[in-house]
Amino acid sequence: MKKMQVILASLLMGVTAGCGSEEKFEPNVWAEREMCVIKVEDTEADICYGMEREEAEQATGAVAEEDKPTGTMYADGLRVFYREGKVAAIDLTEPSRGVYRTARGAQVGMTRTELIDLYGDAYMKETGPGHLDYYYDIDAKRLLQDPQKDLAMGSEEDLQNTHLISIQLDGDEKAEFISVMDRRRAVRMD
């Protein structure tokens, strides 16, 4: 009986020690929660790619600006694009600084160096002046080394099965816009 109490106490301590702890991400490795954005002050309030709109809005709160082709704007610079009632893209704009971050920890205002420290340099590609992109093929379960070579236009399903984190940098090399989306959203804007 005493042995069982010790085992249960150890298990309980392990569970409670894990609660509230930050998720650890390795640079150059895609994580399961890569396609999520969380509130800095409330890490339980997350919005993730593929989530039902009703569930996402429990974390986002009230709509600040109604649906537009670019998405629905919420308070504090968070914009969410829905496709068929599910989250298909999440954008962090300037007012989101200090309020929202990606699950990995990227926020508007971070420097190029800080972003590369978070995501790694093996797969983060500069696809144009002031842009850093990080592509993952969910079918092949791999990060794409050379997205321009590895990505064909493909079907809608192919486009939806390539996920990306896209970061726009300002003239000072700081993130001014971060988008978590699938390639269909990036290419077709739908």
C-alpha positions as CSV (number, residue, x, y, z in Angstrom):
1,M,0.0,0.0,0.0
2,K,2.8,2.4,0.9
3,K,4.5,1.6,-2.4
4,M,1.3,2.5,-4.3
5,Q,1.0,5.8,-2.5
6,V,4.6,6.7,-3.4
7,I,4.0,5.8,-7.0
8,L,0.8,7.9,-7.2
9,A,2.5,10.9,-5.5
10,S,5.4,10.7,-8.0
11,L,2.9,10.6,-10.9
12,L,0.9,13.5,-9.5
13,M,4.1,15.6,-9.0
14,G,5.1,14.8,-12.6
15,V,1.8,15.9,-14.0
16,T,1.6,19.1,-12.0
17,A,5.2,20.0,-12.8
18,G,4.3,19.8,-16.5
19,C,1.3,22.1,-16.2
20,G,2.0,25.6,-17.2
21,S,5.5,24.8,-18.5
22,E,6.5,26.3,-21.8
23,E,6.8,24.0,-24.8
24,K,10.3,23.5,-26.0
25,F,11.1,23.8,-29.7
26,E,14.3,22.9,-31.4
27,P,15.6,25.0,-34.3
28,N,15.4,23.4,-37.7
29,V,12.8,20.9,-36.4
30,W,9.0,21.2,-37.2
31,A,6.9,20.9,-34.1
32,E,3.3,19.6,-33.9
33,R,2.1,23.0,-32.5
34,E,4.0,25.1,-35.1
35,M,0.7,26.2,-36.6
36,C,-0.6,27.8,-33.4
37,V,-0.6,31.4,-32.0
38,I,-1.0,32.0,-28.3
39,K,-1.6,35.0,-26.1
40,V,1.6,36.0,-24.3
41,E,-0.2,36.4,-20.9
42,D,-2.4,33.4,-21.2
43,T,-0.7,30.4,-22.8
44,E,-3.9,28.4,-22.6
45,A,-5.6,30.8,-25.1
46,D,-4.4,29.4,-28.4
47,I,-5.6,29.7,-32.0
48,C,-4.5,26.9,-34.3
49,Y,-4.6,26.1,-38.0
50,G,-7.6,23.8,-38.7
51,M,-9.5,24.8,-35.5
52,E,-13.2,25.4,-35.8
53,R,-14.2,29.1,-35.8
54,E,-16.3,28.9,-32.7
55,E,-13.4,27.4,-30.7
56,A,-10.9,30.0,-32.1
57,E,-13.2,32.8,-31.1
58,Q,-13.2,31.6,-27.5
59,A,-9.5,32.6,-27.5
60,T,-9.7,35.7,-29.7
61,G,-12.7,37.4,-28.1
62,A,-14.9,39.8,-29.9
63,V,-14.5,40.7,-33.6
64,A,-13.0,44.2,-34.0
65,E,-13.6,44.3,-37.8
66,E,-16.0,42.1,-39.7
67,D,-15.0,39.6,-42.3
68,K,-13.1,40.9,-45.3
69,P,-11.3,39.0,-48.0
70,T,-8.1,39.2,-45.9
71,G,-9.8,37.8,-42.8
72,T,-11.5,38.8,-39.6
73,M,-9.6,41.3,-37.5
74,Y,-9.8,40.9,-33.7
75,A,-8.5,43.1,-30.9
76,D,-4.7,43.6,-30.5
77,G,-3.7,43.1,-34.1
78,L,-4.8,39.5,-34.6
79,R,-6.3,38.6,-38.0
80,V,-7.7,35.2,-38.7
81,F,-8.7,33.9,-42.1
82,Y,-11.4,31.1,-42.1
83,R,-12.0,28.7,-44.9
84,E,-15.1,26.5,-44.6
85,G,-15.5,27.5,-41.0
86,K,-12.0,26.5,-39.9
87,V,-8.8,28.5,-39.3
88,A,-6.7,28.6,-42.5
89,A,-4.4,31.5,-41.6
90,I,-3.4,33.6,-38.6
91,D,-1.7,36.9,-39.0
92,L,0.1,38.9,-36.3
93,T,0.2,42.6,-37.2
94,E,1.9,45.5,-35.5
95,P,-0.6,45.9,-32.6
96,S,-0.1,42.3,-31.6
97,R,3.4,43.0,-30.3
98,G,3.6,41.8,-26.8
99,V,0.1,40.4,-26.9
100,Y,0.3,37.4,-29.2
101,R,3.2,35.1,-30.4
102,T,3.6,31.9,-32.3
103,A,3.7,28.8,-30.2
104,R,7.5,28.8,-31.0
105,G,7.8,32.3,-29.6
106,A,8.0,34.6,-32.6
107,Q,6.5,38.0,-32.1
108,V,6.2,41.2,-34.1
109,G,9.2,43.4,-33.3
110,M,11.8,40.5,-33.1
111,T,15.0,40.9,-35.1
112,R,16.0,38.7,-38.0
113,T,18.7,37.2,-35.7
114,E,16.2,36.4,-33.0
115,L,13.9,34.7,-35.5
116,I,16.6,32.6,-37.0
117,D,17.7,31.6,-33.5
118,L,14.1,30.4,-32.9
119,Y,13.5,28.6,-36.2
120,G,17.0,27.7,-37.2
121,D,18.9,28.6,-40.4
122,A,18.8,25.3,-42.3
123,Y,15.2,25.8,-43.6
124,M,14.4,29.5,-43.0
125,K,14.5,31.0,-46.5
126,E,14.6,34.6,-47.6
127,T,12.1,34.4,-50.5
128,G,12.4,38.1,-51.3
129,P,13.7,41.3,-49.8
130,G,12.5,41.5,-46.2
131,H,10.8,38.0,-46.1
132,L,11.7,34.9,-44.2
133,D,9.6,31.7,-44.9
134,Y,9.6,28.3,-43.3
135,Y,7.9,25.5,-45.3
136,Y,6.7,22.1,-44.1
137,D,5.3,19.3,-46.3
138,I,2.8,17.5,-44.0
139,D,2.5,14.5,-46.4
140,A,6.2,13.9,-46.7
141,K,6.7,15.0,-43.0
142,R,9.7,17.1,-43.8
143,L,10.8,20.7,-43.8
144,L,11.6,21.9,-47.3
145,Q,15.2,22.9,-48.0
146,D,14.6,24.7,-51.2
147,P,10.9,25.7,-51.4
148,Q,11.2,27.2,-54.9
149,K,12.5,23.9,-56.2
150,D,10.4,21.6,-54.0
151,L,7.0,23.3,-54.5
152,A,4.9,22.7,-57.6
153,M,1.6,24.5,-57.9
154,G,-0.3,21.3,-57.3
155,S,-4.0,20.8,-56.4
156,E,-5.8,22.6,-53.7
157,E,-5.2,19.6,-51.4
158,D,-1.4,19.8,-52.2
159,L,-1.4,23.5,-51.4
160,Q,-3.2,22.9,-48.1
161,N,-0.8,20.2,-47.2
162,T,2.2,22.6,-47.3
163,H,2.3,24.7,-44.1
164,L,4.3,27.8,-43.7
165,I,5.4,30.5,-41.3
166,S,5.9,33.7,-43.3
167,I,7.6,36.7,-41.7
168,Q,7.8,40.2,-43.2
169,L,10.7,42.3,-42.0
170,D,10.9,46.1,-41.9
171,G,13.9,48.2,-42.9
172,D,15.5,47.7,-39.5
173,E,15.3,43.9,-40.0
174,K,12.5,43.5,-37.4
175,A,9.4,41.4,-37.9
176,E,6.4,43.7,-38.8
177,F,4.1,40.9,-39.9
178,I,3.9,37.2,-39.1
179,S,1.6,34.8,-40.8
180,V,0.9,31.1,-40.0
181,M,-0.9,29.5,-43.0
182,D,-1.1,26.9,-45.6
183,R,0.3,27.4,-49.0
184,R,-3.2,27.7,-50.6
185,R,-3.7,30.9,-48.6
186,A,-0.3,32.1,-49.6
187,V,-0.7,31.4,-53.3
188,R,-4.4,31.9,-53.9
189,M,-5.4,34.1,-51.0
190,D,-8.3,31.9,-50.3
